[in-house]
């Protein structure tokens, strides 16, 4: 009998999941690691290459999470690995807080040059997205002399106490940690899929901004005390929700009117994921400050808070980080941006459009798919109990995530009832086709 050809660029499952070695390691994990970690399925990773992950039992998976939107150039891209090796052999750490080194300046120059809007920028480096957001909050307070913030429902900005105060995606992230940072007020983020009766997505977005001025600023929060409005141009953990362009335009007008800084959190939606370098580039709005992390260094810990140069006027010692701007992480980031500009942003736009084209008719074909949305390779699919009432169906979403894992496809949830598709930006058309075919099989089963 002819043997089945096994493609090395696609998943291959050879054991029940989890396999024996995976089960053993999971038991060891449960005894020593924090129970606060979330694990949606029993994946025990051994190594990765490109868009593929292999577990400790030899099962191969297609990673449509990109390590939670981090491995933008894929796992262990040779160009990034070489940059890391070269730098690690020369200098691993010296602390850019206290000393100077060239590649830190090079990356800051590059980020300032490619930042949204033709304005002079300065850069602060940290290790994670939440650190970048905390730095943005501190800078906004310092520069404006104001102490309050406006954030949005569904937002995720991090889990340290300052950024957690802005976060509004899941109650479990906030429960038991109060009191949080005072002076943070949450407004409604427009969801184009869930509109008040008789209105359009654009009108709903405008009304959400007007409510900040006409209700929040008149009843609870003096506008002259607001340091910044903090918003994700495209919500990540909130469900991969893309607002109408007019929403961010109106936010920018509101902020300028009242002398409030506008902060874009591009930790998840930046670095080429949407088919442009920054999500802001899709909306034509220039933030005063923006934050980036996740995909900036292909998996190494690095983040950046990038502000207008005239805003970043705090003195030496006002804010710093021992490891932020680590030379090895900086080297990985410079290599990552080179790949993004050379080919991967274009690939994200091209393959993302292909995937979206294949998904657009899902609400007609599958009764539990309510909405499909996204830009580039940042795509969300929402699951509902009924398309008429739009009742959320998180249990069906979770079932699909598990079924996909069993078939070798790694996806995760976002928001209350959506899945996110955020593969490495190197994904091929064949791999995209496998992912869509697999999800369709799972949809038919549920």
Residue, then its C-alpha position, 0 to 999 in steps of 0.5 A: x500500500x502507498x504511504x501517506x505523504x507527510x508535509x513538513x509545513x503542516x501539522x502532524x499528530x502522532x499521539x493522543x493529546x496530551x501525549x505521555x511526556x506532556x502529561x508528565x510535565x503538566x503534573x510537574x507544572x501543577x506542583x510548582x508554578x503559579x495557578x494564575x497562569x491560564x492554559x486553554x489546552x494541554x500543549x507542552x512545547x519542545x521547539x518551534x520553527x517558522x509557523x510550526x510548534x512541536x510538542x514533547x511527544x513529537x506532535x506538530x502544530x500550526x501556530x495561529x497564536x504566534x506565541x500570543x501575537x509575539x513571534x511576528x517573524x515566526x519561531x526562531x527565524x534564522x535572521x533573528x537568531x543570527x542577530x541574537x547570537x552575534x550580540x550575545x557574544x559581544x554584550x548581553x547586559x550593561x543597563x541602558x538606564x546608566x550607560x550608553x550603547x549604540x544599538x539602543x540608539x539605533x533602534x530608538x532612531x528607527x522607531x522614531x522614524x517609522x512612528x505614526x505622523x511626521x513629528x519628532x519622537x523620543x523613545x523609552x524602553x521597557x520589557x513588556x507591554x504593561x511596563x510601556x503602558x505604565x511609562x505612558x501613564x507616568x509621562x502623561x501625568x508628569x507632562x500635563x500636571x493632571x492625574x486622571x485617565x479615560x479608558x474603554x470597556x473591553x480594553x486590555x492594557x496589562x496586569x500591573x496595578x496602573x495598567x490594570x486600572x485601565x484594563x476593562x476586559x475581564x473581571x477576574x483580572x481585577x477581582x481581589x486587587x483593589x483599590x486600583x489606581x484612582x482617577x480612571x474612568x471607563x467609556x464605551x468602546x464602539x462595537x460595530x456588530x452590536x449597534x443600538x437599534x436604528x443607528x449606523x456603526x459610524x453614528x454609534x462611534x460618534x455617540x460613544x465619543x460624545x458621551x465622554x464629553x456630554x456625560x462623563x465630563x459634565x457629571x463625574x470627571x472634569x476635562x481639565x483634570x484628564x491627563x490622557x485618553x488611552x485606547x487600543x486602535x483595535x481591541x485585542x483581548x476585548x475581542x479583536x474589534x475594529x472600530x469605525x475610523x471616525x471613532x479615533x478621529x473624534x477621540x483625537x478632536x476631543x483630546x485636542x479640544x481639552x488639552x488631553x494627551x491621546x495614547x494609543x496602545x499598540x502592544x498587540x495590534x502594532x508591528x505589522x500585524x494589521x498589514x501596516x506597521x502600525x494600526x494607527x496607519x489605517x485610521x490616519x490619526x496621530x497619537x501623542x504617545x503610543x506603546x508597543x511590545x509583543x511583536x517588536x523583538x520576535x519573542x525576546x522581552x522588549x517594549x517601547x513607549x514612544x512619545x512626541x519629543x516635546x512631551x517627553x520632558x521628564x528629568x534624569x531619574x524620573x523613570x527607568x528600567x534595569x533591563x529595558x533596552x537590553x542589547x540582545x533584545x534590541x538586536x532581535x528587534x532591529x532584525x525583526x523590523x528589517x524583516x517586517x519592512x522587507x517582506x512580512x508586512x506585505x505578506x500579512x496584508x496579502x495573506x490576511x486579505x485571503x483569509x478574510x475573503x474565505x471567512x466572510x460568508x461564515x455568518x451565512x454558512x454557520x449558524x453560530x458565527x455572528x461576526x468576522x472582522x479584522x485587518x491583516x493577520x489580526x482577525x476575530x470570529x465571534x460565536x453566538x447562540x442565535x444570529x437574531x439575538x446575538x447572544x454570546x456563546x463562549x462555550x461554543x467558542x471554547x469547544x471550537x478552540x479544543x477541537x482545533x487543538x486536537x486537529x493540530x491547529x493552535x488558536x485562542x479566544x479573545x473577548x467573551x466569545x470570539x477566537x483570534x487568528x494572529x499567526x506569524x507574519x510569515x504564514x503561507x497561503x497553504x498554511x492559511x488554507x489548512x487553518x481555514x479548512x480545519x476551522x470549518x471542520x470544527x464548525x460543522x462538528x459543533 
